[in-house]
C-alpha cells in the first residue's frame, strides 16, 4: 500500500507541533472524559461542523501526546483499500499495537464499505477508541446494527447563540446581537464568511447528492419545493394530507419526503401534546428548521418572529431534560409545553400587550420570550407571566 496519503492527512505524525484549525465547542470536548470505550457516533446535517468537532478533539489529544489516527470516508484512497488494511498500515507506520490506547477518528464513515464490521472487530479485540461522523440517521441506523451495545450517538447541531457569541468574539448578550444570530444561524463556515450561496449549497448538496445517492430519490426538486413550502409554514401544524393537496403529490410520497428531511437533519418535528404515543405521532406536527440561517434563505416571508420561535425550539430541542410539545387551551395556542407543565410563549414583536392579556387570563404560569422586557410597561399586571428577552433565554 502506498502510505503517502496517510502521512499527508495525519501531518501531526511527522510534525509534533501541527494542530488543525478548529475552534473548540466545549460541549463536545466532554466526549473525551468518558472512561467507557463505546464508539462515539457524531451525527448531524452536512457541513454542520462535525469535522471541526473531530479536529478539536484531535488537537486536545495531541496536546496530551496521545496516539491518534485520522481518516475520512470521502478520501479517494479509502475506496481503493479495505478499511481494516488501512488501519493495519497505520499501525505498521507508527509501530503501534492492538494493546495500545489508540484514538481513531473517521469522518463521513457511511462512505466506507462494511465499516461497522471492521470497527466491531477492533472494538472487541483491541483497546482502540473510535470517534466517527455521519450525515444521515437512516443510513447510520441501518449500518450500526452490528454495533448494538457498542456505540453512543451524539447529535451535532449548528452553533447555539452562546457558541455563536464566542465564535464571533462579540460576547455581549443584546437584542442586536441575537437578531444577527437569527439572521446568520449557526453553520460555522457561514458564521465566519457570511456567504448566502454557501447555505444554499449546503441544502442543495443534501437534497441533490445525499438523498439521491443514499435513498435513490428520483425527484429532489420536489424535496426542495417542500423545503420552501415548510419554511413559510413555521408555527403552523402541517399534515401529510395538507402537503399532498398543496404540492399535488400522493399521500405516501408526502409522508416519505417529510421523513427524509428529518433523517438528514434539515427539519425537526414538534408534536401536539396529548393522548398515547401513537396518537401523538399520528397528529399533525409543526416543522422547525435545524438552523435559522437556513430558514431565512428558504423563506419568502423572512419574519423575525418566525426565526425567533425557531431558535427557541432549537434551544428546547437540545435540552434533553424535558420533552416539549405544542398545545391549545381555551382561545390560545401554546407554542411549547412540557409534560410537567412548563409553558413557553414566543412573542417577538412590538405591541404585544393584547397577547399578554390573553396568555395571562389563561391562568397558567407562562414564560414569555420578548425582544426587550425593559420596554414593556406595567409588567406587574400580568401576575401569571415571566417576561424574558430572547438573548437571555438562549443563554440560559
ChimeraX attribute file (.defattr): number of C-alpha atoms within 10 A of each C-alpha:
attribute: neighborCount
match mode: 1-to-1
recipient: residues
	/A:1	8
	/A:2	7
	/A:3	12
	/A:4	9
	/A:5	13
	/A:6	19
	/A:7	13
	/A:8	11
	/A:9	14
	/A:10	17
	/A:11	16
	/A:12	18
	/A:13	18
	/A:14	10
	/A:15	9
	/A:16	11
	/A:17	10
	/A:18	13
	/A:19	16
	/A:20	14
	/A:21	10
	/A:22	16
	/A:23	13
	/A:24	19
	/A:25	17
	/A:26	11
	/A:27	9
	/A:28	17
	/A:29	15
	/A:30	10
	/A:31	13
	/A:32	14
	/A:33	8
	/A:34	8
	/A:35	7
	/A:36	9
	/A:37	14
	/A:38	17
	/A:39	21
	/A:40	19
	/A:41	22
	/A:42	22
	/A:43	23
	/A:44	24
	/A:45	26
	/A:46	21
	/A:47	21
	/A:48	24
	/A:49	21
	/A:50	24
	/A:51	21
	/A:52	18
	/A:53	22
	/A:54	24
	/A:55	20
	/A:56	22
	/A:57	23
	/A:58	26
	/A:59	21
	/A:60	16
	/A:61	15
	/A:62	18
	/A:63	11
	/A:64	9
	/A:65	10
	/A:66	14
	/A:67	17
	/A:68	21
	/A:69	21
	/A:70	20
	/A:71	20
	/A:72	20
	/A:73	21
	/A:74	15
	/A:75	15
	/A:76	10
	/A:77	15
	/A:78	17
	/A:79	13
	/A:80	10
	/A:81	13
	/A:82	16
	/A:83	20
	/A:84	16
	/A:85	12
	/A:86	18
	/A:87	18
	/A:88	16
	/A:89	15
	/A:90	19
	/A:91	15
	/A:92	11
	/A:93	13
	/A:94	13
	/A:95	9
	/A:96	14
	/A:97	14
	/A:98	13
	/A:99	10
	/A:100	11
	/A:101	15
	/A:102	19
	/A:103	18
	/A:104	19
	/A:105	22
	/A:106	22
	/A:107	23
	/A:108	21
	/A:109	22
	/A:110	23
	/A:111	17
	/A:112	19
	/A:113	15
	/A:114	14
	/A:115	18
	/A:116	18
	/A:117	16
	/A:118	15
	/A:119	21
	/A:120	18
	/A:121	12
	/A:122	16
	/A:123	18
	/A:124	10
	/A:125	11
	/A:126	15
	/A:127	16
	/A:128	21
	/A:129	19
	/A:130	20
	/A:131	22
	/A:132	24
	/A:133	27
	/A:134	25
	/A:135	25
	/A:136	24
	/A:137	19
	/A:138	15
	/A:139	16
	/A:140	18
	/A:141	11
	/A:142	9
	/A:143	15
	/A:144	18
	/A:145	12
	/A:146	13
	/A:147	17
	/A:148	9
	/A:149	10
	/A:150	17
	/A:151	17
	/A:152	15
	/A:153	16
	/A:154	14
	/A:155	17
	/A:156	21
	/A:157	19
	/A:158	22
	/A:159	21
	/A:160	19
	/A:161	25
	/A:162	18
	/A:163	19
	/A:164	23
	/A:165	18
	/A:166	15
	/A:167	18
	/A:168	12
	/A:169	9
	/A:170	11
	/A:171	13
	/A:172	13
	/A:173	17
	/A:174	16
	/A:175	16
	/A:176	12
	/A:177	17
	/A:178	24
	/A:179	17
	/A:180	13
	/A:181	25
	/A:182	24
	/A:183	21
	/A:184	26
	/A:185	27
	/A:186	26
	/A:187	27
	/A:188	21
	/A:189	14
	/A:190	18
	/A:191	18
	/A:192	13
	/A:193	10
	/A:194	14
	/A:195	12
	/A:196	14
	/A:197	11
	/A:198	15
	/A:199	23
	/A:200	15
	/A:201	13
	/A:202	16
	/A:203	20
	/A:204	16
	/A:205	15
	/A:206	23
	/A:207	24
	/A:208	18
	/A:209	15
	/A:210	17
	/A:211	22
	/A:212	15
	/A:213	12
	/A:214	13
	/A:215	12
	/A:216	11
	/A:217	18
	/A:218	11
	/A:219	12
	/A:220	18
	/A:221	13
	/A:222	17
	/A:223	20
	/A:224	17
	/A:225	13
	/A:226	18
	/A:227	23
	/A:228	16
	/A:229	17
	/A:230	24
	/A:231	25
	/A:232	18
	/A:233	16
	/A:234	20
	/A:235	20
	/A:236	13
	/A:237	18
	/A:238	17
	/A:239	17
	/A:240	21
	/A:241	17
	/A:242	14
	/A:243	20
	/A:244	16
	/A:245	12
	/A:246	11
	/A:247	14
	/A:248	11
	/A:249	14
	/A:250	13
	/A:251	15
	/A:252	11
	/A:253	14
	/A:254	22
	/A:255	15
	/A:256	12
	/A:257	18
	/A:258	21
	/A:259	16
	/A:260	20
	/A:261	21
	/A:262	21
	/A:263	19
	/A:264	23
	/A:265	24
	/A:266	22
	/A:267	22
	/A:268	21
	/A:269	20
	/A:270	22
	/A:271	20
	/A:272	24
	/A:273	20
	/A:274	13
	/A:275	9
	/A:276	9
	/A:277	9
	/A:278	8
	/A:279	11
	/A:280	16
	/A:281	15
	/A:282	12
	/A:283	16
	/A:284	18
	/A:285	21
	/A:286	22
	/A:287	24
	/A:288	27
	/A:289	26
	/A:290	26
	/A:291	26
	/A:292	27
	/A:293	25
	/A:294	23
	/A:295	29
	/A:296	24
	/A:297	18
	/A:298	22
	/A:299	19
	/A:300	12
	/A:301	11
	/A:302	16
	/A:303	13
	/A:304	16
	/A:305	18
	/A:306	25
	/A:307	27
	/A:308	26
	/A:309	24
	/A:310	23
	/A:311	25
	/A:312	21
	/A:313	24
	/A:314	21
	/A:315	17
	/A:316	17
	/A:317	17
	/A:318	14
	/A:319	11
	/A:320	9
	/A:321	8
	/A:322	13
	/A:323	15
	/A:324	25
	/A:325	21
	/A:326	21
	/A:327	17
	/A:328	13
	/A:329	9
	/A:330	8
	/A:331	9
	/A:332	12
	/A:333	12
	/A:334	18
	/A:335	23
	/A:336	27
	/A:337	21
	/A:338	16
	/A:339	12
	/A:340	9
	/A:341	12
	/A:342	14
	/A:343	21
	/A:344	21
	/A:345	21
	/A:346	24
	/A:347	21
	/A:348	21
	/A:349	14
	/A:350	11
	/A:351	10
	/A:352	12
	/A:353	14
	/A:354	9
	/A:355	12
	/A:356	20
	/A:357	14
	/A:358	14
	/A:359	24
	/A:360	18
	/A:361	14
	/A:362	15
	/A:363	11
	/A:364	14
	/A:365	17
	/A:366	22
	/A:367	19
	/A:368	22
	/A:369	25
	/A:370	25
	/A:371	24
	/A:372	18
	/A:373	15
	/A:374	11
	/A:375	10
	/A:376	14
	/A:377	9
	/A:378	8
	/A:379	15
	/A:380	9
	/A:381	11
	/A:382	17
	/A:383	13
	/A:384	18
	/A:385	23
	/A:386	16
	/A:387	23
	/A:388	17
	/A:389	20
	/A:390	28
	/A:391	25
	/A:392	16
	/A:393	16
	/A:394	18
	/A:395	13
	/A:396	8
